[in-house]
Amino acid sequence: MINNYWHSEKITLSPRPRGFHLVTDDIISALPQIRQINVGLLHLMLQHTSASLTVNENADPSVRKDLESFFNHTVKEDTSYFIHTYEGADDMPAHIKSSLMGCQLTLPIQQGKLALGTWQGIILGEHRNHGGSRAIIATLQGQSDL
């Protein structure tokens, strides 16, 4: 018998330094329910306006360093025309980076596993110098044998 399955929960990621961080294992360990889904989707919504989510290279950390370098070069701190700087020079640039990258992902699930490519992983972009912990609402939807 095939059952429709829904599950939602909040995942809290520990604080990370500014930069791009591989968080695939954090997500998978927080959601053992993925193993119950034969076919479905995982939707991730990051509840912050100064961080981002993306799918990218999971093996070579230099890709994540280059992403950080690119965004810091493209969206500079201490830009004279930024008005929203209440929380420091990284405040408005963090909001712009978050808007450019996005804060949501929808990922396929097949046979109880995320269907990411061989070299793909879930990346958290931490755009603040002291961003703190980050919350993600994870929603699983799919069909299960259970």
C-alpha positions as CSV (number, residue, x, y, z in Angstrom):
1,M,0.0,0.0,0.0
2,I,1.3,3.4,-0.9
3,N,0.7,6.3,1.5
4,N,0.9,10.0,1.0
5,Y,3.4,11.4,3.5
6,W,3.9,14.9,4.9
7,H,6.3,16.0,7.6
8,S,7.5,19.5,8.6
9,E,9.9,20.6,11.2
10,K,12.3,23.4,12.1
11,I,16.0,22.6,11.8
12,T,18.4,24.9,13.7
13,L,21.9,25.1,12.3
14,S,24.7,26.0,14.7
15,P,26.4,29.4,14.2
16,R,29.0,29.4,11.4
17,P,31.6,32.0,10.4
18,R,31.0,34.2,7.4
19,G,31.3,32.3,4.2
20,F,29.8,29.3,2.4
21,H,29.3,26.1,4.3
22,L,28.3,22.6,3.3
23,V,25.2,21.6,5.4
24,T,23.9,18.5,3.5
25,D,24.8,16.2,6.4
26,D,23.2,18.5,8.9
27,I,19.9,18.5,6.9
28,I,19.9,14.7,6.3
29,S,20.7,13.9,10.0
30,A,17.9,16.2,11.1
31,L,15.4,14.4,8.8
32,P,15.7,10.6,9.2
33,Q,12.1,10.5,7.7
34,I,13.7,11.0,4.3
35,R,14.5,7.3,4.3
36,Q,10.7,6.5,4.4
37,I,10.0,8.3,1.1
38,N,10.1,6.5,-2.2
39,V,9.4,9.5,-4.3
40,G,8.9,13.0,-3.1
41,L,10.3,16.5,-2.5
42,L,12.1,18.2,0.3
43,H,11.5,22.0,0.5
44,L,13.9,24.0,2.6
45,M,13.0,27.6,3.7
46,L,15.7,29.6,5.5
47,Q,14.1,32.0,7.9
48,H,16.6,34.8,7.6
49,T,17.3,37.8,5.4
50,S,21.1,37.8,5.7
51,A,21.9,34.3,4.7
52,S,21.1,32.0,1.8
53,L,20.8,28.5,0.5
54,T,22.1,27.0,-2.8
55,V,23.1,23.7,-4.3
56,N,26.7,23.6,-5.5
57,E,30.1,21.8,-5.3
58,N,30.3,19.4,-2.3
59,A,33.9,18.1,-2.7
60,D,36.3,21.0,-3.3
61,P,36.2,23.7,-0.5
62,S,37.9,26.2,-2.8
63,V,34.6,26.6,-4.7
64,R,33.0,27.8,-1.5
65,K,36.0,30.2,-0.9
66,D,35.7,31.5,-4.4
67,L,31.9,32.1,-4.0
68,E,32.7,34.2,-0.8
69,S,35.4,36.1,-2.7
70,F,33.1,36.8,-5.7
71,F,30.2,38.0,-3.5
72,N,32.4,40.2,-1.4
73,H,33.9,41.7,-4.5
74,T,30.5,42.2,-6.1
75,V,28.6,43.6,-3.1
76,K,31.1,45.7,-1.2
77,E,30.8,46.8,2.4
78,D,30.9,50.5,3.4
79,T,29.2,51.5,0.2
80,S,28.4,55.2,0.7
81,Y,24.8,55.0,-0.7
82,F,23.6,52.2,1.6
83,I,21.2,53.5,4.1
84,H,20.4,50.3,6.0
85,T,23.5,49.9,8.0
86,Y,22.0,49.7,11.5
87,E,23.8,46.5,12.4
88,G,27.2,47.4,10.8
89,A,28.9,47.5,7.5
90,D,28.0,43.9,6.6
91,D,24.2,44.5,7.2
92,M,22.9,45.7,3.8
93,P,25.5,43.7,1.8
94,A,24.2,40.6,3.6
95,H,20.6,41.4,2.5
96,I,21.6,41.9,-1.1
97,K,23.6,38.6,-1.2
98,S,20.6,36.8,0.3
99,S,18.3,38.2,-2.3
100,L,20.8,37.3,-5.1
101,M,21.3,33.7,-3.9
102,G,17.8,33.0,-2.5
103,C,16.6,31.4,0.7
104,Q,14.6,28.4,-0.6
105,L,15.4,25.1,-2.2
106,T,13.2,22.3,-3.4
107,L,15.1,19.0,-3.8
108,P,13.9,15.6,-5.2
109,I,13.8,12.5,-3.1
110,Q,14.2,9.0,-4.7
111,Q,14.2,5.7,-2.9
112,G,14.8,7.3,0.5
113,K,17.6,9.6,-0.5
114,L,18.1,13.1,-1.7
115,A,18.6,12.9,-5.5
116,L,21.5,15.3,-5.6
117,G,24.2,14.9,-8.3
118,T,27.5,13.3,-7.5
119,W,29.3,16.6,-6.8
120,Q,26.3,18.5,-5.4
121,G,25.6,19.5,-1.8
122,I,23.4,21.9,0.1
123,I,25.3,25.1,0.9
124,L,24.5,27.7,3.5
125,G,25.7,31.2,2.6
126,E,26.5,33.0,5.9
127,H,26.7,36.7,4.9
128,R,27.1,38.3,8.3
129,N,30.3,38.5,10.4
130,H,28.3,37.2,13.4
131,G,25.1,35.7,12.0
132,G,24.4,33.3,14.8
133,S,22.3,30.1,14.5
134,R,20.1,29.8,11.5
135,A,16.6,28.2,11.3
136,I,15.3,26.3,8.3
137,I,11.7,25.1,7.9
138,A,12.0,21.7,6.2
139,T,8.9,20.2,4.6
140,L,8.9,16.6,3.3
141,Q,6.2,15.5,0.9
142,G,6.0,12.3,-0.9
143,Q,4.8,8.7,-1.1
144,S,5.9,6.0,1.3
145,D,5.4,2.3,1.7
146,L,4.7,2.8,5.4
